[in-house]
């Protein structure tokens, strides 16, 4: 069973970008539930996850794929659905 989510994954985020920066950036799409960053020290970038309250905000965020955040073009893709097994 696939659980539908409203979370996007943001790739290629520069190291100086903060959660507050992402919150401001994605606030133009709609209300966000959660935002978190994961640092990759190997290539000095970050990956982020943004969960939205409404489907329209999620869809709007996907339209921003390729825009610059902190001077770098970022990838914004849907987070792949999570498989939940009920026994």
Secondary structure, 3 states (H helix, E strand, C coil): CEECCCEEEEEEEECCCCHHHHHHHHHCCCCEEEEEEEEECCCCEEEEEEEECCHHHHHHHHCCCCCEECCEECEEEECCCEECCCC
